[in-house]
């Protein structure tokens, strides 16, 4: 089954609150003939749009191919959190890659946040960018772990944007009875993810990128030049960038063995009005410490945007609203009967270690994907790093590529069943509080 069409109408955004409030672009024409380019980018999310934009600004002739619409995938459906650091904790990265590379990865993560903020400012992207993401724990021990993590970032890396929250301060910020403390990172931010993607697409098109939508790539012939095949034409290019994340399919076996698609779900309630302060008292986003993480924030019009629940088959559940309502009411019991106006799913890519898989999969083919829920900044930055690598400036790309990338056991055939077993165990641990 092709994930590109398993849950969505062809070339249509899902019925999300994001799509309902998007500054939608006119459709870009599909590819109707054979073409040539310096670089062919496959995928029109943050990674591909950022790579294409930076290459075009550097003078390259770029063609971008998107199977549906720009921002159609995880880039236009996610929780909108621009988080600090890498997806893997710095302490774990230090043990995995050593202090020197861990420090470089910290710097790259800070660069990723700065890049997103600078692109929004430079290209005047209207996407409701606001500072502040809180990490909240469900027990006193998790509060201590979060405080220790914040202290480590301060002492080792000089990061001073975090405010520690004890239980009272956490409740003052988020009145849920569930949380026992944590921290508020004012160096992180949140935004309207689809409008951010559409803003990148506008900027890329203005810079000269030839964007083609409704243009599924069916195969890639490696060589010099490489040939990127679609149903309606072929692009011959000196370089190819794979920016497909969870929608890669069978385009590259090496990437597919290390990046697994999973589904995640978000609901948008009716506008809460004055009751919004019973959810959050400040305009910040929240992510908690559950393994199957809950993440939420208030929309610009006062709705609760709540993400929770995952699935590992191809198909979304028949009642997404019910799937999200369960974890939402565990966090906010008083919302048990609130109306849900929008509920949608999305497919993202995860890796075994939750670090992005960045690789040169052929001499002239680069790939970046597997952001594991941390893609707003990391994917944007990965696109820029691939653009720089094509220009011969590969230091940042090579640093990410050095992170050991473990294939899923059994490869694509067995990764889903094995992950379901693992996630069932972690979900049980979440419920039992162990």
WOFENPE-V303386 format. One record per residue. N is the residue number from 1. RES is the residue in one letter. D_FIRST is the distance of its C-alpha to the first C-alpha in whole Angstrom. Layout:
n=N res=RES d_first=D_FIRST
n=N res=RES d_first=D_FIRST
This chain:
n=1 res=X d_first=0
n=2 res=X d_first=4
n=3 res=X d_first=6
n=4 res=X d_first=9
n=5 res=X d_first=8
n=6 res=X d_first=7
n=7 res=X d_first=11
n=8 res=X d_first=13
n=9 res=X d_first=15
n=10 res=X d_first=15
n=11 res=X d_first=18
n=12 res=X d_first=19
n=13 res=X d_first=20
n=14 res=X d_first=19
n=15 res=X d_first=22
n=16 res=X d_first=24
n=17 res=X d_first=27
n=18 res=X d_first=27
n=19 res=X d_first=25
n=20 res=X d_first=28
n=21 res=X d_first=31
n=22 res=X d_first=29
n=23 res=X d_first=32
n=24 res=X d_first=29
n=25 res=X d_first=29
n=26 res=X d_first=29
n=27 res=X d_first=26
n=28 res=X d_first=26
n=29 res=X d_first=26
n=30 res=X d_first=23
n=31 res=X d_first=24
n=32 res=X d_first=26
n=33 res=X d_first=27
n=34 res=X d_first=28
n=35 res=X d_first=29
n=36 res=X d_first=31
n=37 res=X d_first=31
n=38 res=X d_first=32
n=39 res=X d_first=29
n=40 res=X d_first=26
n=41 res=X d_first=24
n=42 res=X d_first=20
n=43 res=X d_first=19
n=44 res=X d_first=21
n=45 res=X d_first=22
n=46 res=X d_first=25
n=47 res=X d_first=24
n=48 res=X d_first=24
n=49 res=X d_first=26
n=50 res=X d_first=29
n=51 res=X d_first=29
n=52 res=X d_first=29
n=53 res=X d_first=32
n=54 res=X d_first=34
n=55 res=X d_first=34
n=56 res=X d_first=35
n=57 res=X d_first=38
n=58 res=X d_first=39
n=59 res=X d_first=39
n=60 res=X d_first=36
n=61 res=X d_first=34
n=62 res=X d_first=30
n=63 res=X d_first=27
n=64 res=X d_first=24
n=65 res=X d_first=21
n=66 res=X d_first=19
n=67 res=X d_first=16
n=68 res=X d_first=17
n=69 res=X d_first=20
n=70 res=X d_first=22
n=71 res=X d_first=22
n=72 res=X d_first=19
n=73 res=X d_first=17
n=74 res=X d_first=19
n=75 res=X d_first=22
n=76 res=X d_first=22
n=77 res=X d_first=21
n=78 res=X d_first=23
n=79 res=X d_first=26
n=80 res=X d_first=28
n=81 res=X d_first=30
n=82 res=X d_first=32
n=83 res=X d_first=33
n=84 res=X d_first=35
n=85 res=X d_first=35
n=86 res=X d_first=32
n=87 res=X d_first=29
n=88 res=X d_first=31
n=89 res=X d_first=34
n=90 res=X d_first=37
n=91 res=X d_first=39
n=92 res=X d_first=36
n=93 res=X d_first=36
n=94 res=X d_first=39
n=95 res=X d_first=39
n=96 res=X d_first=36
n=97 res=X d_first=37
n=98 res=X d_first=41
n=99 res=X d_first=43
n=100 res=X d_first=43
n=101 res=X d_first=39
n=102 res=X d_first=39
n=103 res=X d_first=41
n=104 res=X d_first=39
n=105 res=X d_first=36
n=106 res=X d_first=38
n=107 res=X d_first=39
n=108 res=X d_first=36
n=109 res=X d_first=35
n=110 res=X d_first=38
n=111 res=X d_first=37
n=112 res=X d_first=34
n=113 res=X d_first=36
n=114 res=X d_first=38
n=115 res=X d_first=36
n=116 res=X d_first=34
n=117 res=X d_first=37
n=118 res=X d_first=39
n=119 res=X d_first=36
n=120 res=X d_first=37
n=121 res=X d_first=40
n=122 res=X d_first=40
n=123 res=X d_first=38
n=124 res=X d_first=39
n=125 res=X d_first=36
n=126 res=X d_first=36
n=127 res=X d_first=34
n=128 res=X d_first=36
n=129 res=X d_first=37
n=130 res=X d_first=39
n=131 res=X d_first=40
n=132 res=X d_first=39
n=133 res=X d_first=37
n=134 res=X d_first=38
n=135 res=X d_first=37
n=136 res=X d_first=38
n=137 res=X d_first=38
n=138 res=X d_first=38
n=139 res=X d_first=41
n=140 res=X d_first=44
n=141 res=X d_first=43
n=142 res=X d_first=40
n=143 res=X d_first=43
n=144 res=X d_first=45
n=145 res=X d_first=42
n=146 res=X d_first=41
n=147 res=X d_first=44
n=148 res=X d_first=45
n=149 res=X d_first=42
n=150 res=X d_first=43
n=151 res=X d_first=46
n=152 res=X d_first=45
n=153 res=X d_first=43
n=154 res=X d_first=47
n=155 res=X d_first=49
n=156 res=X d_first=47
n=157 res=X d_first=45
n=158 res=X d_first=48
n=159 res=X d_first=45
n=160 res=X d_first=47
n=161 res=X d_first=45
n=162 res=X d_first=44
n=163 res=X d_first=46
n=164 res=X d_first=46
n=165 res=X d_first=46
n=166 res=X d_first=48
n=167 res=X d_first=47
n=168 res=X d_first=49
n=169 res=X d_first=48
n=170 res=X d_first=44
n=171 res=X d_first=45
n=172 res=X d_first=47
n=173 res=X d_first=44
n=174 res=X d_first=41
n=175 res=X d_first=43
n=176 res=X d_first=40
n=177 res=X d_first=42
n=178 res=X d_first=39
n=179 res=X d_first=40
n=180 res=X d_first=43
n=181 res=X d_first=43
n=182 res=X d_first=42
n=183 res=X d_first=42
n=184 res=X d_first=42
n=185 res=X d_first=41
n=186 res=X d_first=42
n=187 res=X d_first=41
n=188 res=X d_first=37
n=189 res=X d_first=36
n=190 res=X d_first=34
n=191 res=X d_first=32
n=192 res=X d_first=30
n=193 res=X d_first=27
n=194 res=X d_first=26
n=195 res=X d_first=29
n=196 res=X d_first=30
n=197 res=X d_first=27
n=198 res=X d_first=28
n=199 res=X d_first=32
n=200 res=X d_first=30
n=201 res=X d_first=29
n=202 res=X d_first=32
n=203 res=X d_first=34
n=204 res=X d_first=32
n=205 res=X d_first=32
n=206 res=X d_first=36
n=207 res=X d_first=36
n=208 res=X d_first=35
n=209 res=X d_first=31
n=210 res=X d_first=29
n=211 res=X d_first=26
n=212 res=X d_first=24
n=213 res=X d_first=21
n=214 res=X d_first=18
n=215 res=X d_first=18
n=216 res=X d_first=15
n=217 res=X d_first=16
n=218 res=X d_first=14
n=219 res=X d_first=16
n=220 res=X d_first=20
n=221 res=X d_first=23
n=222 res=X d_first=25
n=223 res=X d_first=29
n=224 res=X d_first=31
n=225 res=X d_first=30
n=226 res=X d_first=27
n=227 res=X d_first=25
n=228 res=X d_first=22
n=229 res=X d_first=20
n=230 res=X d_first=18
n=231 res=X d_first=18
n=232 res=X d_first=21
n=233 res=X d_first=23
n=234 res=X d_first=24
n=235 res=X d_first=26
n=236 res=X d_first=28
n=237 res=X d_first=29
n=238 res=X d_first=31
n=239 res=X d_first=29
n=240 res=X d_first=25
n=241 res=X d_first=24
n=242 res=X d_first=20
n=243 res=X d_first=20
n=244 res=X d_first=16
n=245 res=X d_first=17
n=246 res=X d_first=13
n=247 res=X d_first=12
n=248 res=X d_first=13
n=249 res=X d_first=9
n=250 res=X d_first=11
n=251 res=X d_first=14
n=252 res=X d_first=16
n=253 res=X d_first=16
n=254 res=X d_first=19
n=255 res=X d_first=18
n=256 res=X d_first=15
n=257 res=X d_first=17
n=258 res=X d_first=19
n=259 res=X d_first=17
n=260 res=X d_first=15
n=261 res=X d_first=13
n=262 res=X d_first=14
n=263 res=X d_first=15
n=264 res=X d_first=18
n=265 res=X d_first=20
n=266 res=X d_first=23
n=267 res=X d_first=26
n=268 res=X d_first=29
n=269 res=X d_first=32
n=270 res=X d_first=34
n=271 res=X d_first=37
n=272 res=X d_first=39
n=273 res=X d_first=42
n=274 res=X d_first=45
n=275 res=X d_first=43
n=276 res=X d_first=41
n=277 res=X d_first=44
n=278 res=X d_first=43
n=279 res=X d_first=39
n=280 res=X d_first=40
n=281 res=X d_first=44
n=282 res=X d_first=43
n=283 res=X d_first=40
n=284 res=X d_first=38
n=285 res=X d_first=35
n=286 res=X d_first=34
n=287 res=X d_first=32
n=288 res=X d_first=33
n=289 res=X d_first=33
n=290 res=X d_first=31
n=291 res=X d_first=28
n=292 res=X d_first=25
n=293 res=X d_first=27
n=294 res=X d_first=29
n=295 res=X d_first=29
n=296 res=X d_first=31
n=297 res=X d_first=34
n=298 res=X d_first=35
n=299 res=X d_first=34
n=300 res=X d_first=37
n=301 res=X d_first=38
n=302 res=X d_first=38
n=303 res=X d_first=35
n=304 res=X d_first=33
n=305 res=X d_first=30
n=306 res=X d_first=29
n=307 res=X d_first=26
n=308 res=X d_first=25
n=309 res=X d_first=22
n=310 res=X d_first=19
n=311 res=X d_first=16
n=312 res=X d_first=13
n=313 res=X d_first=10
n=314 res=X d_first=7
n=315 res=X d_first=10
n=316 res=X d_first=13
n=317 res=X d_first=16
n=318 res=X d_first=17
n=319 res=X d_first=21
n=320 res=X d_first=20
n=321 res=X d_first=24
n=322 res=X d_first=25
n=323 res=X d_first=23
n=324 res=X d_first=25
n=325 res=X d_first=28
n=326 res=X d_first=29
n=327 res=X d_first=29
n=328 res=X d_first=31
n=329 res=X d_first=33
n=330 res=X d_first=34
n=331 res=X d_first=35
n=332 res=X d_first=37
n=333 res=X d_first=38
n=334 res=X d_first=40
n=335 res=X d_first=37
n=336 res=X d_first=36
n=337 res=X d_first=36
n=338 res=X d_first=35
n=339 res=X d_first=33
n=340 res=X d_first=30
n=341 res=X d_first=29
n=342 res=X d_first=26
n=343 res=X d_first=23
n=344 res=X d_first=20
n=345 res=X d_first=17
n=346 res=X d_first=16
n=347 res=X d_first=14
n=348 res=X d_first=16
n=349 res=X d_first=17
n=350 res=X d_first=19
n=351 res=X d_first=21
n=352 res=X d_first=23
n=353 res=X d_first=26
n=354 res=X d_first=25
n=355 res=X d_first=26
n=356 res=X d_first=25
n=357 res=X d_first=24
n=358 res=X d_first=26
n=359 res=X d_first=26
n=360 res=X d_first=27
n=361 res=X d_first=24
n=362 res=X d_first=27
n=363 res=X d_first=30
n=364 res=X d_first=29
n=365 res=X d_first=26
n=366 res=X d_first=26
n=367 res=X d_first=23
n=368 res=X d_first=23
n=369 res=X d_first=21
n=370 res=X d_first=20
n=371 res=X d_first=23
n=372 res=X d_first=22
n=373 res=X d_first=23
n=374 res=X d_first=26
n=375 res=X d_first=25
n=376 res=X d_first=27
n=377 res=X d_first=30
n=378 res=X d_first=28
n=379 res=X d_first=26
n=380 res=X d_first=28
n=381 res=X d_first=31
n=382 res=X d_first=28
n=383 res=X d_first=28
n=384 res=X d_first=32
n=385 res=X d_first=32
n=386 res=X d_first=30
n=387 res=X d_first=32
n=388 res=X d_first=35
n=389 res=X d_first=34
n=390 res=X d_first=33
n=391 res=X d_first=37
n=392 res=X d_first=38
n=393 res=X d_first=38
n=394 res=X d_first=36
n=395 res=X d_first=38
n=396 res=X d_first=36
n=397 res=X d_first=32
n=398 res=X d_first=34
n=399 res=X d_first=35
n=400 res=X d_first=31
n=401 res=X d_first=30
n=402 res=X d_first=33
n=403 res=X d_first=31
n=404 res=X d_first=30
n=405 res=X d_first=26
n=406 res=X d_first=25
n=407 res=X d_first=22
n=408 res=X d_first=20
n=409 res=X d_first=21
n=410 res=X d_first=19
n=411 res=X d_first=17
n=412 res=X d_first=13
n=413 res=X d_first=13
n=414 res=X d_first=15
n=415 res=X d_first=16
n=416 res=X d_first=14
n=417 res=X d_first=16
n=418 res=X d_first=19
n=419 res=X d_first=19
n=420 res=X d_first=18
n=421 res=X d_first=22
n=422 res=X d_first=23
n=423 res=X d_first=22
n=424 res=X d_first=24
n=425 res=X d_first=27
n=426 res=X d_first=27
n=427 res=X d_first=27
n=428 res=X d_first=29
n=429 res=X d_first=32
n=430 res=X d_first=31
n=431 res=X d_first=32
n=432 res=X d_first=35
n=433 res=X d_first=36
n=434 res=X d_first=37
